[in-house]
Amino acid sequence: MAKNCHWLKVLNLICSYFQNLVQGLHHAGIMKNKIFQISIFALFAFLFSVQAIEQPELPKEKKGNKVNEIKKVKNTAFTYGEKLDYRVHYGPLNGGNAHFEIEPNSVEVNNRKAYHIKVMGKSAGMVDMMFKVKDEYESYVDEEAIIPWKCIKKVKEGGYTDSDFILFDQINGFATSRRGKVDIGFQTQDVVSAIYFARTTDMSNAKIGDIFPMNFYMDAENYQLRFKFVGREVLKTEAGTFNTLVIKPQLIKGRVFKDDEALTLWVTDDENKLPIMVESDIFVGSVKAELTKYQNLRNPLTSKIK
């Protein structure tokens, strides 16, 4: 896929990881870029919808030399020390694993307390034999505002390697990386921080059909994410049976829009807003990513039925 068609990649962001995972079995090396970066986004895009329902994109506020206000966000969803593990299945095959962890102690960034969040992912089984993936992301997220100050990326995918270090100036509204300097909007999130930012929102008043936006940065480009809340249902998983919220994702860049109804996403209907499962129908079957283990949650998992 040519680099000058980057926006097309983004339109297919939600399903790309799953498709690439399968294609790795047959065409190792074809997709040379962004596999795990996309995987994070695809596995937990539904969490972005949680944030979107309560906190849509706001206009920039100009006060003196400041562009964006650092707004405190109420967080009752997660805390230091939380660990989450996920497994990706293609039919009966184990395609890969992802581990999300918030370090147990705060760190100081820009004279403010921050969460240090690490995400690690790797291929497994037959997929690993054909197309090895071992990627790592780190995000330093403001404890009060739940916005990123910096992000680190280390990617190894087949024969492709990449790394980046992004600094976010959330006050003056720009992000700087080895790819250059880019203007960003209010409460812009990186690929990791967006997951946790989304979990802070109360969805108790969400109505079926609601669609809301969110600002997102990836590889020196800005995107607007929109998400459709489609209802609630009871979901049985490897980790248990849960009352869940169900989401459908949508993607926008500029005036381009796509509604990807092939992807269904579930999040616990409780204060934790815990990612439970994502499932997608693709050209040769279906792919499912599922929570397998969780530790040190902030709240009791009241959505769990059994």
Secondary structure as GFF3:
##gff-version 3
##sequence-region A 1 306
A	DSSP	three_ten_helix	3	5	.	.	.	ID=ss1
A	DSSP	alpha_helix	6	11	.	.	.	ID=ss2
A	DSSP	alpha_helix	13	26	.	.	.	ID=ss3
A	DSSP	alpha_helix	35	54	.	.	.	ID=ss4
A	DSSP	beta_strand	83	90	.	.	.	ID=ss5
A	DSSP	beta_strand	93	102	.	.	.	ID=ss6
A	DSSP	beta_strand	107	109	.	.	.	ID=ss7
A	DSSP	beta_strand	112	123	.	.	.	ID=ss8
A	DSSP	alpha_helix	125	130	.	.	.	ID=ss9
A	DSSP	beta_strand	134	142	.	.	.	ID=ss10
A	DSSP	beta_strand	148	157	.	.	.	ID=ss11
A	DSSP	beta_strand	160	169	.	.	.	ID=ss12
A	DSSP	beta_strand	174	177	.	.	.	ID=ss13
A	DSSP	beta_strand	180	183	.	.	.	ID=ss14
A	DSSP	alpha_helix	193	198	.	.	.	ID=ss15
A	DSSP	beta_strand	211	218	.	.	.	ID=ss16
A	DSSP	beta_strand	221	237	.	.	.	ID=ss17
A	DSSP	beta_strand	240	253	.	.	.	ID=ss18
A	DSSP	beta_strand	256	259	.	.	.	ID=ss19
A	DSSP	beta_strand	263	268	.	.	.	ID=ss20
A	DSSP	beta_strand	275	282	.	.	.	ID=ss21
A	DSSP	beta_strand	285	295	.	.	.	ID=ss22
###
